[in-house]
Amino acid sequence: MALDDKTRTELEAATFRRLVEHLRKHTDVQNIDLMNLAGFCRNCLSNWMKDAADARGVPMSKDESRETIYGMPYEEWKAKHQKEASKDQQAAFEKAGHKH
């Protein structure tokens, strides 16, 4: 199936928005679990958004990109939803060699 660039971009954007909304609804899924299973997390998504903004000359701070992904300030999300990582989670993270 061949898509024109505009349609492909619109589909990609809709998919991204759906992923972000899914992650916002599933606050029980911790970032370390995402990293251990998929190699990326909410912070990665926010960093990628900031990188894209920077590449296009769009002013965006790290805090702004994180709020876009988390749906609230990052510190507020951490206080409400982030749990202490278990020893098993930390060990899997270290074993994978993530630099996050």
N, C-alpha and C positions, 0 to 999 in steps of 0.2 A: 504494500500500500504506500503510495507516494503522497506525502503531505507537503503543501506549500509552507514556507517558513513561518508565516503569520499563524496559520492553524497549528503547526507544531509547537510554536511558542505558547499559544493560548492553552493547548492541552498540557504542556509541561507545567505551566503556571497553575492550572487548575489542580493538577496532580500534587504539586508542591503544597498548595494551600490545604488540600485534603490531608496530606501527611502531617502538616503542622497542627491542624485541628485535631487529628487523631492523637498526636502526642500530648496536646493540651488536655484532652479528655482522660488520658491514661497516665495520670500523675503517679500512679503506683509503680509504673515502669521507671526504674531509676536509670540515670545516665550511665552508671558503671555497668549495668546490665546490657544496655544498648551497645556500649563499647565492647564488652566481652563477647557479645553475640554477633554484632554487625560491623564493628570497627568504626562506628561513628555514633554521635549522640546529639542532643539538642545544642550543646555548645559548638560542636562542629558545624551544624547547620547555620548557627548565627555567625560563626567565623566565615563560612563560605559566602553568606549574604554580604558581610562587610567587605570581603575581598571583591565581590562583584560590584559593589557600590564604588569602592576605591578605583577599580579598573575603568569605571565609566565616569569618574569625576563627580560622583554623587556624594555629598557630605553625609556621613553616617558614623556615629560613634559606636564603639563596642557595646556600650550600654544600650544604645538604641537598637542595634541589631539583635541583641539578646532579648530585649523586650518584645520585639517583633515575633520572635520564635516562641518565647515563653508565655506571651500574652499578659505579662506583668513585669515589673522590675525583677531582675535576676535574684537579688537578695531576698525579696519578698517570696519568690517561688521556692528558694532554698529553705527559708524558714518554715513555710507551709508544708512542703512535700519531700524534701531531701532527707533521707535516712542515712545513718552511719553505715558505711560499707562493711560487710562481714569479712572475716578473715579469708573465706573462700573466694569472695568477689575480688578482694584485693590481690590474692595470689594469682587468680586467673588474669587479672589486669596486668600484673607484673610479668607473668609468663608470656603474654601476648606482645610485650614490649611496647605498649602504647606510650606515646610521648605527650599525652594530653594533660 
